[in-house]
Amino acid sequence: MNVAKLTTGCALAAGLLAMVIASGVFAGPEFSADMIQHGPQGAVVSGKMFVGDNQVRTEISHQGQQVIRITDENRGVEWILFPEQKKYMEQKLGGPGGQAPGMNRKPAEDPCGGFPGLTCRKLGEEVIGGRVAVKWEMVGVQQGQTMKSIQWIDKERNVPLRQEMPNGQTTELRFVAMENLGGRQVEKWEVVATMPDQPESHTFQWFDPELGLAIRQEFPGGMTSELTNIKVGKQPDELFSIPAGYERMSVPQGVPGAAQGRPGADSP
């Protein structure tokens, strides 16, 4: 098996999962969708997504090789499958009890739960952009130094509406408008990031209230990610299991997203 090709395929699968994982899709309804990601130089990656009961399956093809990624919160495990070789890699999800850190947290509970070395102190409630948010002080240790940040977490959706970092960086979600995207009524949000002595960075997200996640994102530099052809409904159980005849393989060093969890981004 070509390890370089395998590594790239895993990275692409992880990238296409980012908006789903970050939005807590496990709490929403089951559905299937097509995925497409456009790169700033015109590169296109497409695939399929299936969301079950606390389970996500993505399928992409890269340089002629299919890569399937299954994240199963119920089992506390994640698999990456390579159908042409009938091989798969396995890893436990990252947090205590096999859960990914920060997943399925309930609003108003300690948002630092599941993150070793991080502690939170509740400072009260405030209104940010018309939404009620819980204000938290977060303290952690990085390279021997104590780092402190402030987050305002949406009381209903349990996602950060505003973050202030010790280096002066701030990130804030701003509601733009209700829009129709692919026949679905969604909320358009702007994510504004600022750094001292640098221009603002603007990312746009289209949040689907029924699904509980952003179905489109536009990033600085021209990259976009989108879910299309969305069909809400029960997904077959066999989509989230390893087919018979597959052989387990070890995880190569440095495979992005395979041994170090999944990337994340803020969504309303």
C-alpha positions as CSV (number, residue, x, y, z in Angstrom):
1,M,0.0,0.0,0.0
2,N,1.3,3.5,-0.8
3,V,1.6,5.1,2.6
4,A,1.9,8.7,1.2
5,K,-1.3,8.3,-0.7
6,L,-3.0,6.7,2.4
7,T,-1.8,9.7,4.5
8,T,-3.2,12.3,2.1
9,G,-6.5,10.4,1.8
10,C,-6.9,10.3,5.6
11,A,-6.2,14.1,5.9
12,L,-8.9,14.9,3.3
13,A,-11.4,12.7,5.1
14,A,-10.6,14.4,8.3
15,G,-11.0,17.9,6.7
16,L,-14.4,17.1,5.3
17,L,-15.5,15.9,8.7
18,A,-14.5,19.1,10.5
19,M,-17.7,21.0,10.2
20,V,-19.8,18.1,11.3
21,I,-17.8,17.1,14.3
22,A,-17.4,20.7,15.4
23,S,-21.1,21.3,15.4
24,G,-22.0,18.3,17.6
25,V,-23.8,16.5,14.8
26,F,-24.3,13.4,17.0
27,A,-27.1,15.2,18.8
28,G,-29.1,15.8,15.5
29,P,-31.3,13.7,13.3
30,E,-30.0,10.9,11.0
31,F,-29.4,11.9,7.4
32,S,-27.3,11.4,4.3
33,A,-25.6,14.0,2.1
34,D,-23.1,14.7,-0.7
35,M,-19.9,16.5,0.4
36,I,-17.8,18.8,-1.7
37,Q,-14.7,20.9,-0.8
38,H,-13.3,23.5,-3.2
39,G,-9.6,24.5,-2.7
40,P,-8.2,27.9,-3.3
41,Q,-6.4,26.7,-6.4
42,G,-9.4,25.0,-7.9
43,A,-8.8,21.6,-6.4
44,V,-12.1,19.7,-5.7
45,V,-12.6,16.9,-3.2
46,S,-16.1,15.2,-3.2
47,G,-17.7,12.3,-1.3
48,K,-20.6,11.1,0.6
49,M,-21.7,11.4,4.3
50,F,-24.0,9.3,6.4
51,V,-25.0,10.3,9.9
52,G,-26.6,7.7,12.1
53,D,-27.3,7.3,15.8
54,N,-24.2,8.9,17.3
55,Q,-22.3,7.7,14.2
56,V,-20.8,9.4,11.1
57,R,-19.5,7.7,8.0
58,T,-17.7,9.6,5.2
59,E,-16.6,8.2,1.8
60,I,-14.1,10.0,-0.5
61,S,-12.0,9.1,-3.5
62,H,-8.5,10.5,-3.8
63,Q,-6.1,9.7,-6.7
64,G,-8.2,6.7,-7.5
65,Q,-8.3,5.3,-4.0
66,Q,-11.4,5.2,-1.9
67,V,-11.2,6.0,1.8
68,I,-14.0,5.4,4.3
69,R,-14.0,6.9,7.7
70,I,-16.4,5.8,10.5
71,T,-16.7,7.5,13.8
72,D,-18.9,5.7,16.3
73,E,-19.6,7.5,19.6
74,N,-21.6,4.5,20.9
75,R,-18.6,2.1,20.6
76,G,-16.1,4.9,21.4
77,V,-14.0,4.0,18.3
78,E,-13.1,5.3,14.9
79,W,-12.1,3.3,11.8
80,I,-10.5,4.2,8.5
81,L,-11.2,1.7,5.8
82,F,-9.5,1.1,2.5
83,P,-11.9,-1.0,0.3
84,E,-9.5,-1.8,-2.5
85,Q,-7.1,-3.5,-0.1
86,K,-9.8,-4.7,2.3
87,K,-7.8,-3.2,5.2
88,Y,-8.7,-0.9,8.1
89,M,-7.1,1.2,10.9
90,E,-8.7,1.5,14.3
91,Q,-8.3,4.0,17.2
92,K,-10.2,4.9,20.3
93,L,-12.0,8.2,20.5
94,G,-10.0,10.8,22.4
95,G,-11.7,11.6,25.7
96,P,-12.5,9.8,29.0
97,G,-14.7,6.7,28.5
98,G,-13.8,6.7,24.8
99,Q,-15.6,9.9,23.9
100,A,-14.1,12.7,21.9
101,P,-13.3,15.7,24.2
102,G,-16.1,18.2,24.4
103,M,-18.7,16.1,22.6
104,N,-22.3,16.0,23.8
105,R,-21.7,18.4,26.6
106,K,-24.9,19.8,28.1
107,P,-25.2,23.6,28.3
108,A,-24.2,25.2,31.6
109,E,-22.0,22.2,32.5
110,D,-18.3,22.5,32.9
111,P,-17.0,23.1,29.3
112,C,-13.5,22.0,30.4
113,G,-14.7,18.4,31.1
114,G,-12.7,15.9,29.0
115,F,-9.8,18.3,28.5
116,P,-6.9,17.3,30.9
117,G,-5.1,20.2,32.5
118,L,-7.9,22.7,31.7
119,T,-10.1,24.2,34.4
120,C,-13.1,26.5,34.0
121,R,-14.7,29.1,36.3
122,K,-18.2,30.4,35.6
123,L,-18.4,34.2,35.6
124,G,-22.2,34.6,34.9
125,E,-24.4,35.2,31.9
126,E,-24.4,37.9,29.3
127,V,-26.2,38.7,26.0
128,I,-24.0,38.4,22.9
129,G,-25.5,39.4,19.6
130,G,-29.0,38.9,21.0
131,R,-28.3,35.4,22.4
132,V,-27.9,34.5,26.0
133,A,-24.4,33.2,26.7
134,V,-22.6,31.8,29.8
135,K,-19.3,33.5,30.4
136,W,-16.4,31.2,31.4
137,E,-12.8,31.8,32.5
138,M,-10.6,29.0,31.2
139,V,-7.2,28.3,32.6
140,G,-4.6,25.8,31.3
141,V,-0.9,25.2,31.3
142,Q,1.1,25.3,28.0
143,Q,4.8,24.7,27.9
144,G,5.1,25.4,31.6
145,Q,3.2,28.7,31.3
146,T,-0.3,29.4,32.7
147,M,-2.7,30.5,29.9
148,K,-6.0,32.2,30.6
149,S,-8.9,32.9,28.2
150,I,-12.5,34.0,28.3
151,Q,-15.3,32.4,26.4
152,W,-19.0,33.3,26.1
153,I,-20.8,30.0,25.3
154,D,-24.3,30.0,23.8
155,K,-26.7,28.7,26.5
156,E,-29.0,27.0,24.1
157,R,-26.5,25.6,21.5
158,N,-23.5,25.2,23.7
159,V,-21.0,26.7,21.2
160,P,-18.7,29.7,21.7
161,L,-20.2,33.0,20.6
162,R,-17.1,35.0,21.6
163,Q,-13.5,34.1,22.6
164,E,-10.8,36.3,24.0
165,M,-7.2,34.8,24.1
166,P,-4.3,36.0,26.3
167,N,-2.4,37.1,23.1
168,G,-5.1,39.6,22.3
169,Q,-6.8,37.4,19.7
170,T,-10.6,37.5,19.6
171,T,-13.1,35.4,17.7
172,E,-16.8,36.3,17.5
173,L,-19.9,34.9,15.8
174,R,-22.2,37.5,14.2
175,F,-25.7,36.6,12.8
176,V,-26.1,37.9,9.2
177,A,-29.5,36.7,7.9
178,M,-31.8,33.8,7.3
179,E,-31.3,32.3,3.8
180,N,-32.5,29.4,1.6
181,L,-29.7,27.0,0.8
182,G,-30.5,24.0,-1.3
183,G,-34.2,24.2,-0.3
184,R,-33.3,24.4,3.4
185,Q,-33.9,27.4,5.7
186,V,-30.5,28.1,7.3
187,E,-28.9,30.8,9.3
188,K,-25.9,32.7,7.8
189,W,-23.3,33.6,10.4
190,E,-20.0,35.5,10.1
191,V,-17.0,34.4,12.2
192,V,-14.7,37.4,12.7
193,A,-11.2,36.8,14.1
194,T,-8.9,39.6,15.1
195,M,-5.2,39.7,16.1
196,P,-3.3,42.8,17.3
197,D,-1.8,44.7,14.4
198,Q,-3.3,42.4,11.8
199,P,-6.3,42.7,9.5
200,E,-9.5,40.9,10.5
201,S,-10.2,37.4,9.2
202,H,-13.8,36.6,8.1
203,T,-15.3,33.2,7.7
204,F,-18.9,32.5,6.8
205,Q,-21.1,29.6,7.9
206,W,-24.6,28.5,7.0
207,F,-26.1,26.8,10.0
208,D,-29.0,24.3,9.6
209,P,-31.1,24.4,12.8
210,E,-32.8,21.1,12.0
211,L,-29.5,19.2,11.5
212,G,-27.7,21.2,14.2
213,L,-24.6,21.9,12.1
214,A,-23.1,24.2,9.4
215,I,-23.9,22.8,6.0
216,R,-21.7,25.3,4.2
217,Q,-18.5,27.2,5.2
218,E,-16.4,29.8,3.3
219,F,-12.9,30.3,4.6
220,P,-10.3,33.0,4.0
221,G,-8.2,32.2,1.0
222,G,-11.1,30.8,-1.1
223,M,-11.7,27.3,0.4
224,T,-15.3,26.2,0.7
225,S,-16.9,23.1,2.2
226,E,-20.6,22.2,1.6
227,L,-23.1,19.4,2.2
228,T,-25.7,19.0,-0.6
229,N,-28.5,16.7,-1.6
230,I,-29.4,16.3,2.1
231,K,-31.9,13.5,2.9
232,V,-33.1,13.2,6.5
233,G,-34.0,9.7,7.6
234,K,-32.9,6.5,9.3
235,Q,-29.6,5.2,8.0
236,P,-28.8,1.4,7.6
237,D,-26.8,0.0,10.6
238,E,-24.4,-1.8,8.3
239,L,-23.0,1.5,7.1
240,F,-21.3,1.9,10.5
241,S,-19.6,-1.5,10.8
242,I,-16.5,-3.1,9.3
243,P,-17.5,-5.5,6.5
244,A,-16.5,-9.1,6.8
245,G,-13.0,-10.0,5.3
246,Y,-11.2,-6.8,6.3
247,E,-7.8,-7.1,7.9
248,R,-6.7,-4.7,10.6
249,M,-3.5,-2.7,10.0
250,S,-1.4,-0.5,12.3
251,V,-1.7,3.3,12.2
252,P,1.3,4.9,10.3
253,Q,3.2,7.6,12.2
254,G,2.1,11.1,11.3
255,V,-1.3,10.3,9.6
256,P,-3.3,13.5,10.1
257,G,-6.5,12.9,12.0
258,A,-5.9,9.2,12.6
259,A,-3.9,9.2,15.8
260,Q,-4.5,12.7,17.1
261,G,-8.3,13.2,16.9
262,R,-10.2,15.4,14.5
263,P,-10.0,19.0,13.7
264,G,-12.6,21.5,14.8
265,A,-14.1,24.9,14.1
266,D,-16.7,26.9,15.8
267,S,-20.3,26.7,14.5
268,P,-23.4,28.4,15.8
